[in-house]
Amino acid sequence: MTERELDTHLVTILRELESLEYRQTSPRRVRIDVTREALPGLLELLKGRASYVHLSAISCVDWIEDNEFELVYHLWSYESNHLVSAHTRIPRETARYISVYDLYKPAAFFERDIFEMFGVYFEGSPHMEKFILTEWDGPPPMRKDFDAEAYVQETFNWQSYHPDWLKELEEEGGGVAIRPEEVRR
Amino acid sequence: MRPENYQAQSHPPSNEYELFIGPNHPGIEGNYAFKLKLHGDVVLAGKADGGYLHRGFEKLMEGRLWIQNIALVPRICVPDPVPMEVTYSMAVEDLCGLEVPERAQWLRVLQLELSRIAAHLFTFGGHAATTGMYTTSYWGIADRDLILDLFEALTGGRVYHIFNIPGGTRRDVPPGFLEQVSQTLDYLESRLPDYDNLLFTNQVFITRAKDVGAMTQEQALEWGVTGPNLRATGLAFDVRRDDPYLVYEQLEFDVPTEAAGDAWARAMVRRAELKQSFRILRQVIERLPSIGGPVRAPIPNPLAWNVPAGETYARVESSKGELAYYAVSNGGDKPYRVHVRGPSSMHAVQVLEWLAEGARLEDVAQIMFSLDACPPEVDR
């Protein structure tokens, strides 16, 4: 792939900025790696000068071994038909970043989702509150150090669940065929 | 009987009142609540309330093998499950650098378009029902059932097919299947004038749907609206045409648009898309017999399949809009992260809240259904 196939506005902007790397991963996909300080400015340029008006999604990946969260902003241009994915990393301890809601309205949904699932707080985002997990007060469940299966085993006591219908079945010689502790892993 | 967490609240005297719609109600294809603040029958503000369907798909996927997730993904959108399987498979194939055999690509297009027809028929029915015309919903669901019969013949499953796997499809079409599809298409096409008489040219429907939940193209772009809802504001954009995948580049189809951006325009765009899907399917039926070869690329042992480390953003046009999967692998036998971007994550939450403002109570359900939102895509 040559840069000629990329739209020229995009290349101009990417050349202007320091502290970023970009490469074309397929004919209509561009990957940009950018520092967390430079990302909001990059998005502003992409939207304002290169027609990347559609924020398709913000994805969050928990790289627990590096002690970092990766945030990926997927942007689409309806004019040049390219999808730009801007990758940045933030420290896992502080887990705070800046909202891009002023630039992209759809960001509010994705930022709230990441706040709920990963516990990353976005400053300036309009809805930093519970949406899906309203009755959950445990740790953010999508973090890698939250083990959903262990939580289920600890919280819900399978053994003590012994309703009348099961007793009746057991009297007839039936019942639970494989007890949870015997499940082959 | 009051719930455990009930707390009485007192409010100053006001003409405003709150109304809870849902989580079960006619406005949407699943459990999803909407809290309204009203003055008389005018909505002052709406607040979407999700979480009634949350099953933690993304977390579950991290604990299952790449191949096992195929059984999980179609459940993310019940009315339109095929794009979920195909997009997930496309993501895995992209990570592995797998080439999908041409015949499998045509088979996927066949399923995708059948699924789109089924989803649109379902939406016509639901949309009509929100305006009080229940006959269309009975028709829509009955006609959708014919597509489900086709899926049953092809895959064995009516709603969840689990037919597309990374590398291709599980089987080839059974004998006589294409004739069966052709007959069903003939029948559905012959039904369109009936639908027109009953719904699309029905003055009751037109009066109810025109100017309801209208958005301009600028708003739609700002709010992240995609799919038929975006095309109803006049922008001819379709991922199938503008970011082509599978064999859509070899197929002829138009991208229908409407200008008004209201509930009526959205219904008309879906009606026009139905015809385009018929057109695509006719081409598939014509071309498929001449395309030989396997339906599946050889894949490693799926139970010990270490997908190379990397990340990808696979994207398709589902019946509801832009559907994308962001998949990350760290070289293991399970996904490190899968993020599902459903079109309804915009339509059912922010767009709905903004469109409901200033609408009348009687139109709220119609606005919801005309956006064709699928709550499980929000509550993934």
Contacts between the chains, C-beta under 8 A, distances in Angstrom:
chain1	res1	chain2	res2	distance
A	28	B	243	5.8
A	29	B	313	6.9
A	53	B	221	5.5
A	53	B	222	7.9
A	54	B	221	6.9
A	54	B	224	6.5
A	54	B	226	7.8
A	55	B	224	6.1
A	56	B	224	7.8
A	56	B	313	7.9
A	56	B	315	7.5
A	56	B	322	6.5
A	56	B	324	6.1
A	56	B	341	6.3
A	57	B	324	6.3
A	57	B	326	6.6
A	57	B	339	6.8
A	57	B	341	3.9
A	59	B	326	4.3
A	59	B	337	7.5
A	59	B	339	4.2
A	59	B	341	7.9
A	60	B	339	7.5
A	61	B	311	8.0
A	61	B	328	5.4
A	61	B	336	7.1
A	61	B	337	4.7
A	62	B	337	7.4
A	72	B	311	7.7
A	72	B	326	6.6
A	74	B	313	5.7
A	74	B	324	7.2
A	74	B	326	7.2
A	74	B	341	7.6
A	76	B	243	8.0
A	78	B	221	7.6
A	78	B	235	7.1
A	78	B	237	5.8
A	78	B	242	7.8
A	81	B	242	5.1
A	81	B	243	6.2
A	83	B	243	7.1
A	83	B	313	6.5
A	83	B	315	7.1
A	85	B	313	6.0
A	104	B	224	7.4
A	105	B	222	5.4
A	105	B	223	5.4
A	105	B	224	6.5
A	105	B	350	6.7
A	106	B	223	6.8
A	106	B	224	3.3
A	106	B	346	5.7
A	106	B	350	7.1
A	108	B	350	6.3
A	109	B	345	5.7
A	109	B	346	6.6
A	109	B	349	5.4
A	109	B	350	5.8
A	110	B	345	7.8
A	113	B	345	7.8
A	117	B	58	7.7
A	131	B	49	7.8
A	131	B	50	6.0
A	131	B	51	6.7
A	132	B	50	5.3
A	132	B	51	4.0
A	132	B	54	5.0
A	132	B	378	7.6
A	132	B	379	5.6
A	133	B	51	6.6
A	133	B	54	7.1
A	134	B	51	5.8
A	141	B	56	6.9
A	141	B	59	6.0
A	142	B	58	6.6
A	142	B	59	6.0
A	148	B	56	6.8
A	148	B	59	5.5
A	148	B	60	7.7
A	148	B	63	7.1
A	149	B	63	6.7
